[in-house]
């Protein structure tokens, strides 16, 4: 069936009498680059893929709802409508009063002058809001403070091309991210989401080749706390399951070695950020976060080599910047740029002929990411968009495109 000779640094046959003895030298760097270790790299790559898309969509700055363009548009429109109600009530009160003092009349005329200017800027006239004509001031004020969407659902299918460059392995994956969020009180946003990805990577290393298919399922929750001065804290937690089906060929052998390892894990991210609203020039934001990813893998054997089960934890620090701008015609643009740096270097273990060897798993030490998108507000409740997200690591590269739909109410 063949043997993955890529794990060996040197193989030497030494004749001893009528027999041959093999002197084999195994070094960690050869294990890191071996074709069998591709499964571990693919697992982490797939987790990063879904994590990136979840993070981008759950708290997407250009969305409707709690901090987006359409929310601002809806807030402005409602504010104008409610202001027209307030002005109408002032007019009614003035009309019903028997005002005899010229001084009082002059004062009221000034109020009416200011009110008329505000009313001229409102999209809806008093007549169109007649059912709210006798709204009390306290209720009007309450509505002015609470006119953002309270709930939001999103649905985002995506396609990604991944390159595991150390082994010349690449492939495509398809998936989706979907979920909902609800505003609780004035400052808290809580929601749940799911993620799904399915695809394969394939390629070769020297005379060895591999094709690995995967299915990844994720379920998680997200939370955001709005603070003073446009600052915020947000957190995401996901639980994941991955099933792999790997086909391997060694030394150009016609025989195929099979392995179907399963893995489970989690991802926890916490961010602190601040937005800077430049009014007509758009909104710029920056955030600093910590991301922890844990992966528990099964034992799997490829010919005579056994990759041992283990729990691996990756810890990244993440610095990101974002910008969004809304046009008056309903279109908007959004961008994000960031850099993630790994604070640790997980080790794996392999067993061959009762000997165990530790090695670096070869995960990305750093990842730079770039996102670009355009979105459009169909109406007061529905927003659609097209987005690109690229992750550029020292070991892997991922390019994703996705279509997102968000509905708020």
C-alpha positions, -999 to +999 in steps of 0.1 A: +000+000+000+030+023+005+043+044+033+043+082+038+081+087+034+076+124+038+076+120+076+112+108+075+141+131+072+164+103+061+160+066+053+192+045+049+194+008+042+224-009+058+234-045+049+240-067+079+250-102+067+223-115+045+197-090+059+192-052+055+186-029+084+168+004+079+182+035+098+154+060+099+157+096+111+125+115+119+126+152+125+097+174+137+097+196+106+092+167+083+061+157+104+048+192+102+049+191+064+038+156+060+008+148+038-009+131+068-008+162+089-029+179+062-061+168+081-051+189+112-044+219+090-076+215+071-096+213+104-082+246+117-086+262+083-122+252+082-128+265+117-112+298+109-133+300+077-166+297+096-155+318+125-145+347+102-179+346+084-198+344+116-179+373+131-184+394+099-221+388+097-233+387+133-221+422+141-219+435+105-216+473+106-235+479+074-266+460+085-299+472+095-309+472+131-289+481+161-261+501+146-265+502+109-273+525+080-310+515+076-315+519+114-302+554+111-325+561+081-355+547+099-347+566+130-344+598+111-377+592+093-396+583+125-380+613+143-394+636+116-428+620+118-429+622+156-417+658+155-446+666+131-469+652+158-454+674+184-458+705+162-494+696+155-501+693+192-486+727+198-508+741+171-539+725+186-530+738+220-525+773+207-557+772+187-578+761+217-564+788+240-580+822+241-548+842+238-554+879+244-519+892+251-500+905+221-467+896+238-479+860+242-490+860+206-456+872+195-440+844+215-463+818+201-457+831+166-420+825+171-428+790+183-450+784+152-423+798+130-397+773+143-423+745+142-432+753+106-396+750+095-392+717+112-425+705+098-414+714+062-385+690+066-407+661+077-415+634+052-451+629+065-476+655+072-498+658+102-528+645+083-509+612+075-503+608+113-538+618+124-542+586+145-513+598+167-527+634+169-534+633+206-502+614+217-490+626+250-455+642+253-442+614+274-452+588+249-438+608+220-405+611+239-405+574+246-410+566+209-382+590+200-358+571+223-369+536+212-374+537+174-346+513+164-353+478+153-356+454+182-351+422+163-330+411+134-326+379+114-298+372+088-291+346+062-257+344+045-247+317+020-210+318+010-183+301-012-146+299-002-114+289-020-087+277+004-050+271-001-029+250+023+002+263+006+028+242+025+015+211+009+003+226-024-033+216-014-063+237-023-100+234-028-135+249-025-161+249+003-197+260+003-218+269+034-240+294+052-243+314+083-277+323+097-291+336+130-311+362+149-305+390+174-327+408+198-322+442+216-327+439+253-332+472+270-311+501+258-276+486+258-278+448+254-280+427+222-283+389+225-287+363+198-279+328+185-265+316+152-256+285+132-228+278+107-224+251+081-196+243+056-189+214+032-162+210+007-128+194-001-092+201-006-067+181-026-032+182-039+002+165-037+035+167-018+064+151-037+051+117-047+023+117-022-012+130-026-043+136-005-080+144-010-099+154+021-136+161+022-152+178+052-185+187+068-185+213+096-214+222+118-214+250+143-239+264+167-233+294+189-244+326+207-234+362+205-237+392+228-230+429+226-230+455+253-231+492+242-212+516+264-209+553+266-191+574+239-199+548+212-178+521+229-188+485+231-179+450+242-189+420+222-185+382+226-191+351+204-191+315+215-194+285+191-194+248+195-183+228+164-182+194+150-161+183+120-161+150+100-133+143+075-130+117+048-094+115+036-080+095+006-042+092+005-017+079-020+020+074-013+050+070-035+027+071-066+012+038-054-021+028-071-035+018-037-054+043-016-052+047+022-084+058+039-089+078+071-122+092+085-112+112+117-138+132+135-131+163+156-150+186+179-141+220+193-151+254+204-143+290+195-146+319+220-139+355+210-141+387+231-137+422+216-136+458+229-142+485+204-152+521+197-169+538+168-162+574+156-191+590+138-180+616+113-216+623+102-216+629+065-181+613+061-192+579+075-184+559+106-149+546+114-144+519+141-116+500+157-115+470+180-091+448+199-099+412+208-088+378+220-098+346+202-094+311+216-100+280+194-099+245+209-099+214+188-102+178+201-092+152+174-096+115+171-068+090+165-063+082+129-039+059+111-025+062+076-008+030+067+018+023+095+017+058+109-007+067+137-016+104+143-025+105+180-056+120+195-052+153+213-066+186+223-051+216+206-057+252+217-049+282+195-049+317+211-049+348+188-049+385+195-069+404+169-067+441+160-093+453+135-105+485+118-137+491+099-154+518+080-189+523+066-207+549+046-243+553+036-255+571+005-289+588+004-301+565-024-301+535+000-267+521-010-239+517+014-203+504+015-184+488+043-148+477+047-128+460+074-091+454+078-072+435+105-044+414+118-044+383+140-013+370+157-010+336+174+003+337+210+011+299+212+022+270+190+003+238+196+021+204+192+010+172+177+021+136+184+027+108+159+035+071+166+055+048+143+068+014+154+062+021+191+081+054+189+064+087+195+075+120+182+062+155+189+060+181+161+045+216+153+011+213+138+020+241+113-010+264+120-009+300+109+013+322+131-003+353+117-034+361+096-041+394+079-077+399+067-095+423+044-132+427+038-151+447+012-188+450+006-217+469-008-252+468+005-286+482-004-317+490+017-347+476-002-371+492+023-373+501+059-369+464+070-348+446+044-311+449+036-291+429+010-254+429+003-225+413-016-192+409+003-157+397-001-135+385+028-099+374+025-077+357+051-040+357+043-019+336+067+017+324+066+004+289+060-031+292+045-050+316+023-088+318+021-109+340-002-146+341+004-176+357-013-210+358+002-245+372-003-263+384+028-299+392+036-310+409+068-345+417+080-352+439+110-384+448+128 
